[in-house]
Amino acid sequence: MTALQVRDFPQELHAELRRRARREGITLGEYVTRLLRREIEPTSGSWLEELAADEPVDLRPGTVADRVRADRDAREEELLGRVQRH
């Protein structure tokens, strides 16, 4: 793991972060790392951009339901085949 140094950090912010970390029962470094991880998680905007790049899905009436039914029927056949063998 690497170190991070922040210069000219406001004293009152440092104190508040330290209080919050203490309240959570973790070190200041762990608390700040948790905050930074949360900050860089994908946002809904970036998620929507990725989604827009995907192939479109055919959602005409019946299409999705037909696929679900076909998958369920196939799974049921497979399970019945296993049960009948035993």
C-alpha positions as CSV (number, residue, x, y, z in Angstrom):
1,M,0.0,0.0,0.0
2,T,1.2,3.5,-0.7
3,A,1.1,6.7,1.4
4,L,-0.8,9.8,0.7
5,Q,0.1,13.2,2.0
6,V,-2.2,16.2,1.9
7,R,-0.7,19.6,2.4
8,D,-2.5,22.7,3.8
9,F,-5.4,20.5,5.1
10,P,-7.8,22.5,7.2
11,Q,-7.4,21.8,10.9
12,E,-11.2,21.7,11.6
13,L,-11.8,19.2,8.8
14,H,-9.0,17.0,10.1
15,A,-10.5,17.1,13.6
16,E,-14.0,16.2,12.3
17,L,-12.7,13.3,10.2
18,R,-10.8,12.0,13.2
19,R,-13.9,12.2,15.4
20,R,-16.0,10.3,12.8
21,A,-13.3,7.7,12.4
22,R,-13.1,7.3,16.2
23,R,-16.9,7.0,16.4
24,E,-16.8,4.2,13.8
25,G,-14.0,2.5,15.7
26,I,-11.5,2.7,12.8
27,T,-8.3,4.6,12.1
28,L,-8.4,8.0,10.3
29,G,-6.6,6.4,7.4
30,E,-9.2,3.7,7.1
31,Y,-12.0,6.2,7.4
32,V,-10.6,8.5,4.7
33,T,-9.9,5.5,2.4
34,R,-13.6,4.4,2.8
35,L,-14.7,7.9,1.9
36,L,-12.5,8.0,-1.2
37,R,-13.6,4.6,-2.4
38,R,-17.2,5.7,-2.1
39,E,-16.4,8.8,-4.1
40,I,-14.8,7.0,-7.0
41,E,-17.5,4.3,-7.4
42,P,-19.2,4.4,-10.7
43,T,-21.9,7.0,-10.8
44,S,-25.3,6.6,-12.3
45,G,-24.2,8.8,-15.2
46,S,-21.2,6.6,-16.1
47,W,-23.5,3.5,-15.7
48,L,-26.0,5.0,-18.1
49,E,-23.2,5.7,-20.6
50,E,-22.1,2.1,-20.5
51,L,-25.7,0.9,-20.8
52,A,-26.2,3.1,-23.9
53,A,-23.2,1.5,-25.5
54,D,-24.8,-2.0,-25.1
55,E,-26.7,-3.8,-27.9
56,P,-30.4,-2.9,-27.7
57,V,-32.8,-5.6,-26.3
58,D,-35.9,-6.6,-28.2
59,L,-38.7,-5.7,-25.8
60,R,-41.7,-6.2,-28.2
61,P,-44.7,-7.6,-26.5
62,G,-44.4,-11.4,-25.8
63,T,-40.7,-11.5,-26.7
64,V,-39.3,-11.3,-23.1
65,A,-42.1,-13.5,-21.6
66,D,-41.5,-16.1,-24.3
67,R,-37.8,-16.2,-23.6
68,V,-38.4,-16.6,-19.9
69,R,-40.9,-19.3,-20.4
70,A,-38.6,-21.2,-22.7
71,D,-35.7,-21.0,-20.2
72,R,-38.0,-22.2,-17.4
73,D,-39.3,-25.1,-19.5
74,A,-35.7,-26.1,-20.4
75,R,-34.7,-25.9,-16.7
76,E,-37.7,-27.9,-15.7
77,E,-37.0,-30.6,-18.3
78,E,-33.4,-30.9,-17.0
79,L,-34.5,-31.2,-13.4
80,L,-37.1,-33.8,-14.2
81,G,-34.5,-35.8,-16.2
82,R,-32.2,-35.7,-13.1
83,V,-34.9,-36.8,-10.8
84,Q,-36.1,-39.7,-13.0
85,R,-32.5,-41.0,-13.2
86,H,-32.3,-41.4,-9.4
